Amino acid sequence: MRIGTGRRWQGRILTGAGLLLLPWLGYLAGTLPPVEAVAWAALDALEAVALLVTGTRLLRGDSRHRAPAAAAAALLLADACLDLATAAPGTELATAVAMAVGAELPLAGLCACLALRAARGA
């Protein structure tokens, strides 16, 4: 099945984002207290899996990308909210805002659009 240019770029973006989360998991494990590291790494690992599955399915032209896209959207939105809610004022909050605005929320929006658009048959 031939896929459109838009779907290829979306697949590349989501696959790339999922791959970028993998070294981030190691950073979290090495810098956070153990209990926090487990919680944050688990959330980000789930995000990585959802992004990688969605992205690779888009790249293959597989129409079964809707469920992982919806899961990725929900996980990314939850991550952004939790980051903002738990960040200390100052640099930590500024970093959380930058990550939410620059990565988590745009990716969540893309994933939500993919899940909903495909569900309507487009």
QUIGI-V389938 format. One record per helix or strand of 3 or more residues. SS is the DSSP state (H for helix, E for strand). FROM is the first residue (numbers start at 0). TO is the last residue. If there is no record, write none. Layout:
SS_FROM_TO ; SS_FROM_TO
//
This chain:
H_4_30 ; H_33_59 ; H_65_85 ; H_90_118
//
